Amino acid sequence: MRSCAILVVLGAAGCGAGAFACEQSGDCQDGDAAGVCQPEGFCSFPDPDCASGQRFGDHSGRLSGTCVPGPQDTTGTSMTTTATASQGEATLDPTLESVGEVSTSGGPATLDGEAESSASNATVDEGSTGDPLDPTLLLWFQFEEPAAEGLVNDGVLGGTAPCHLGFCPGSEPGVVGQAAIYDGVDDCAVYPWTAELDATEFTLALWTRRDVFVSGYDGVFTKPVGDGAFNTWRVYFTTPGGMQEVTNLGVHVGLADNTGVDVVVEYTLATWTHFAATWDGTALSLWIDGLFVGTMPTDVWEVDEHGVTIGCDDDVPIGITHFLHGSIDDVRMYARVLDEAEIAELAAMGTP
């Protein structure tokens, strides 16, 4: 079981409006532009570059940014562009207050090499509404499609996270459209490793909910490393040692020997919470429901070719375990540090 190193207590709440599937053309409006509700259940908007004259909007799942099939375009096409990942650094405001008490876990360690990472030359789906897909958004699991064999990645890396041994999470209404619900027994998906996942700075963002009190550790979104039960980074629920009916929600960055730091908040059971964490190579910071919680300095980081797990963790050599007893929605990994306004915008995208 992993141990918590930092405790900052904060309540959980959230608000806002999320994406939806249309039922009629009157549902489709982008500013002054009137759209059409297509048979697929998503909105399209006028675009002369499409043979059909219509392009799916940016809240259309995997169809986002593709042409509605027309006379000479029966399959739909994506407009693409080439972009390079942002490598800028975010500076935390030292005047921001964190709530509670902060402590460190483990001592300083030397960074054991840096794997080169970038989202350069990524293909970006560009819809007819809003901005193009952020080229640094590597992983984006929206759970809008049934997980028959795996979870669809709508981020720039594309592909699918296959369900471990065929055990996929179920589907339920979530905070932003549909969510994935995990049974805490065997539901798990693993996105295969690729070099872009070894980002030297990142943002992890998601909605999550733990439904029942269990003694132990639940992996929510993790990147295992090494031959033990540890992680490059992890988002997780855990129960403090000796505590009864107390659950914490936290993030960790570290090495294969578990050296590193954690930022943790006390969590209210069965509550949808927006969780965002950033690491810029020098500090790990946490936001809950768009509000800054705290930060810990650390340059401790190590990667290898383990994939990313969603709703579980990989305790080598035991294998896949620590299954989530709850739900997740709108799971994202960016290869850059989002600023405070961007994180607040993500937290405002739902209706928990």
N, C-alpha and C positions, 0 to 999 in steps of 0.2 A: 504494500500500500504506500502511495506517496504521502509525504508529510506537507502540511501547510507552513509557510514561512512568514507570511504577512497577513495581518487581519485588519481590515478596515470595514466597519459596519455601515451599511446603507440600505434603506428600503428599496423596493422594486416597484416600478410603475411604468406605464407607457401609453401613448396615444397617437392618433393620426389616422390617415386613410391609406389603404394599400391598393395593389393592383387587383383587377378583376377580369373575368371573362364576360363578354357582352351577350345580351339576349336579343337586342334589337339595335338598329342603326342609330336610334336616338341616344343610345348609351355612349356613342363614339364621338367625342368632341375634343379637339386640341386647339385651344384658343379660339380663333375664328374659323378654323378648318373643321368641316363636318366630315365624319368618317362613315364607313360602311361596316356593319357587323357581318363578317363572313361565315359561311357554314361551319368552319372550324371552331367558331365561338370566340374569335378574336377580332379586334378592330383593325381596319386598314384605312389608309389615307391616300389622297391623290398623289401620284408620282409619275411624271411623263417618261421617266427612264424605264419603267416597267411596261412590258407588252400589254398587260391588262389595264395599265393606267392606275393601278393601286398597289401600295406596298404596306405590309403589316407594320403596325406601330411597335413601340419599344417595350410593351408589356404583353407580348404575345408568345411567351415561352421560347421554344426553339425556332419558332417562325419569325421572331422579332427581326425586322430589317429585311426580310425576304419579300420578293415580289409575289403578289397573288397570281396564281397561274392564269395565263391568258392565251390567245390564239397561237402565238409563237413561243410561248413560255409555259410549258405544261408541268414543269417540275419546280419552278420558283428559283430565283437566284439571289445571292447575297451581294450587296455592294461591299467591297473590301478596301482596306487601306493599310498601310504599314506604319507602325509607330514604335517608339523606343520607350522603355520604362523610365519613369522618373527616379532619379537617384538622390533627390534632395533630402535634407535632414529637417526634422521638425524639432523646434525648441519648446519645451514645456514652460509655461508661465510659472515662475517661482512664487507668485503671490497667490496662486490657487490653493485653497485649503482642502486637505483631505480629512476625513472623519475617522477617528479611532486611533489605534496604536500600530506603529510600523516597526518591523524588525527584519533582519536579513537571515538567510539560510545559506550556510556554506561560505567559504572564504573566496578571495579573488583567485582567478585561474587564468592561465594563458590560453588565448584562442588557438585551437589546434587546427590551423589552416583555414582558408576561406575558399569555399567553392564558388566559382564564378557564376553569377546569376543575373538574368536580365529577361525582360519580356520583349526584347528587340525582335523585329520582323514578325510580330504577332499579327494574325489576321483578325480584324475587328469588324463585327457586324454593325452596320450603321442603319438605324431605323429612320423613318421619315419624320419622327417626332423626337424632340430631345437631343441630347448629345450622343456621339458614338460611344460604344462600349469602351470603358476605361481599359487601355491596353495593359495596365498593371493588375487588372482583376483576373487572377490566374484561375481560381476556383470559385464557382458560384452554383450552389445547389438550391434550386427553387422548389423542388418536389411537386411541380405542377403535373408531372406525368407519372402514371402508375409505375412503381418500382418492381416490374416483373422479374428482371434479372440484375438490375443495377440502378444506380442513381445517376441521372444525366447531369453533366457539368456544362452549364451555360457560360462559364468563363472563357477567356481567350485560349486556354489550353484544350478546350473541348473534351470529347471522350466521355467515358462512363466509369463510375466506381462500381465494380462488380460486387454483388452481395456475397459475403463469406459463406461458403457451403450452401449457397442458394437461399439463405435466410434473410429476406428483405424486410425493412420496416413497413408498417402499414401506412395508410393515408388518413388524414383528418383535417377539418377546417383549421387553419392556422392563423397567424398574425398577418402575414402577407400572402393571401391566397391559401394554398394547401400547405400542410406541414407533414413531416414524417414522425410517426409514433413508434417507439421502440418498446419491446416487451421485457427488457432486462434479462433475457434468457439466452438468446442466440442471434438476435437481429444485429447486423453489422455490415458495413460496406467499406472497401479499401480502394482508394484511388492510386493507381500505380505510380511509382516514382518517375520523375523526369527532372532534369537538371534545373529547370526554372523554379522548382519547389525549394531549392536551396537558397532562397532569397536572403540577402545579407541585411535586409530590413523588411518589415512586413506589418500588416494590420490583419487581425483576425476579428471577424464580426459575425454575429448570429443572434437569433432569438432562441431561447431554450427554456425548458420547464422540467423539473423533476417531480414526478407525481406521488411517490411514496417514500417514506423514510426507510432507508436500508443502511446498515452498518458497513461502511466500506467506501470504495472508490468507483465512480462511474466515469468512463471516458466519454467526452462529448465530441471533441474535434482535436486530433492528436497527430503528431509526427514523431513516431518512435525512432530511437537511435541506439546502435550498439547491440551487444549480446545479452543485455540484462533487461530489466523492466522499466526503462527510463526513456526520456523523450528530449528531442531538440526543443520542441514546444508542445504544450498541451493546454486545452481548456477542459475543465473537469469539475465534477461534484465530489465532495468527500465529507466524511464524518470525523470530527476531531476526536482524538483518542480519549476514551473515558467519558465522552459527552453522550447524553441521551436526548434524542429527538432534536438534534441540531445538525443542520446541513450547511456547508460552505460551498461557494462557487468561486473557482480561481483559475489563474493562468500561470504557467511556468515556462521559463527559458533556461536551458542548461546543457550539460555535457552528458556523455554516455555513462558516467559514474554518478549521475544525479546531482552533481555540483551545479549550483545555479540559484535563482531566486524565484519566489512566487508572490503574486499579489492576489489576495483572497477577500471576499466579502461574505458576510453571513446572509444566507438565502432563505426566503419564505417559501415553504413547500407549496407545490402546485400553482406557482405564479409564473406567468410568462414574463421573461426578463430579457431586455436587450443587452448583450454583452459585447464589448469591443476592447481589444487590447492592441497596443502598438509596441514595436521594438525597433529602435533606430541604430542598433549596434552599440549603444552606450547606456540605454535605460529601457526598462519595461514599465509600461503605463497602462492603467485600466480605467474604463468608463462603464458605468451602469446606467441604462436608460438615458444615454446621452449626456450624463453628468460625470465630470472628472472625479475619480476616487483617490488615486494615489500613484506614486511612481517609485521605482527602485533602480539605482544605478547597477548596471552589469554589462560586461562585454563577453560573458561566458556563452559560448555557442558552438555546437558541433553537429555535423550532418553526415548522413550516409544514404544508402539507396533503399531505405524503408519507404513504403508508401504512406499516404495520409489516411487515417481511419476516421470514419464518421459514425458516431454512436457507439463506440467501443474503444479498445486499445489493444496493442500487440505486446504482450509480456513475453519476450523471447527468453528462454526457449519454450515456455509454457504454451504460447500461441495466443490467438485472439481470445480476449476475456474482458472483464470490467464493462459489461454491457449496460447501456443507458436505460434507466427506469423512467422514461418520460418521452419528451418530444423536442424536436428542433425545427427551425424554419429559417429560410433565407441565409444560408451558411456561406460565408465569403472569406477568401484569402487574397489580399492585395500584396504585390511586391513593392510596396512603398508605405510610408507613414501617412495616414489620413490626418487632416487637421481637425480641430475641435468642431468646426461648423459642419464638415462632411460627416463626422460621426453622429452629431446631433440630427442630421438629416436622415441617416439610416434608422436611427431610433424612432423617428417620427413617422416612419413608413407603415406602421401597423396599427391594428385595433385589437389588443389583447383583451 
